[in-house]
């Protein structure tokens, strides 16, 4: 089943309608390689149709996050960025404090730590929303 089909099915199951605007936002997310701000997504969508406003883009991104199909990360510059996960699922984000690069890492890398925190502290980490600041390979050489 494709990403779009899963989204459409989840919309129906939750009692939402599939609108052309939602379809356009999802289509644009498929075209974008990596992360984009809501404003960047809106620019691309508005180039297709003027019937979509920025609030529709934000609401659709929120809905896609609720369905666990989009991840969002704030790299520290106040501009939240969104990434289509599709059927691949969530991953951890490493955010470079110097250049702003965002690197996706499989959740398996942090699961032992999350399990330890659950056992020792009784704390259930929301690892699918985790972003870790640091320096990327290129910036740490400087």
N, C-alpha and C positions, 0 to 999 in steps of 0.2 A: 504494500500500500504506500503511495507517495505521501510526501509531507502535506501537500494540499488536501489530499483525500482524508488524512487524519484530522486536519484542522476542520474541514467541512463537517466531518462526522461528529467531532467534539462540539462544534457549534450547534448542530441539530440536537444532540443529546442534552445540552444545557439550555435549550429553548431559544437560542439566538438565531437570527437570520443571516444568511450569507449575502452580504451586500456587495455591489460592485466595488465600493470603496475598500472594504476589507480584502477583497480579492486583489486589488491593485497594490495594497501595502505588502501583502504576502509575496506577490510577484516581484516587486522591487527588492524585497529582502533576499530573494533568490538570486538576483542579479549582482548584489553587493558581495564583494569578497572581503570577509572579515567583519569589522565593526563599523557602525555609522551612528551619528547622532540622529535624533528624531527630526531635526531640521534638515539634515541631509536626505533623509528618507522622504520627508515632505517635499523637498525640491524635486526629487525624481518623480514622485507620484503626481505632483501638480503639473509636471511637463506632459504627463499622459492625459490628465483631466483636471479641469478647474473646479470640479464638483467635490473635491476633497479639501477639508481645512486641516490645520495643524492639530486641532483637538481630536479629530477623527483618527489621525495617525497615532497620537498618544494613547487613545482608548484602545485601538487595535493592538498596539504594542503591549499594553497592559493585559489584554485578553490573551495574547500569545504567550506572555509570561505565565499567566494563570494555567495555561494548558501545557506549560513546560516545553514550549517550542522555541522560545527566545530567551536568551540570557542578557542581562544588562550589567554594566560595570561602570563605575565612576573612577577614572584614572587620577583623580585629584585636582582636575582643572575646572570642576563644576559642570562639565559637559558629560552627562550620562551617555554611554554608547551601547548600542544594541547589536546582537549577533543572532542570526537564525541558527538554531540548533537542529531543526528538522527532526529527523528520527534518530540522530546520533546521541542525543542526551546531553546533560550538563557536564561541565568540566570546570576545573579550578582556573583562575586567571592570575597570572603573574604580571604586574603592572610596573614598568620602568618609571622611576621617579624623575629621570633625567630627560629621556626622549619621548616618553609616553607610549612606547610600544606595549602591546597587550599580547601575551603569549598564553595560549590555551594548553592546559595539562590535564591528562586523564585524572579522574577523581581517585583512582587506585593509589596514586602517589600520596594522598593524605589520609586514606581510610584507616591505616594503623593508628595514626594520631587521634582521629575522630573516635575510634573504638576505645582507645585508652582514656580519653576524656569522658566518655560515657561510663566506663567502668569505674574510674577513680573519682570523678567529680559528679557523676549523675547528670552530666550536661550533654545534650544531644545537639551537636554542631550542625548547622545548616550549610554543609560544605558546597552545595550547589550554588550558593550565593557568595562564595568566598573569593576575595581578591587579595593578593598579597603584594604589597609594595616592595620594591628593591631596585636593583640595577641590572639591566640586560647585559648580555655578554659584551656587546660593543661598548657600552658606556662604562662598564667596570674596568675596561682596559685603559681608559683615559686618565 
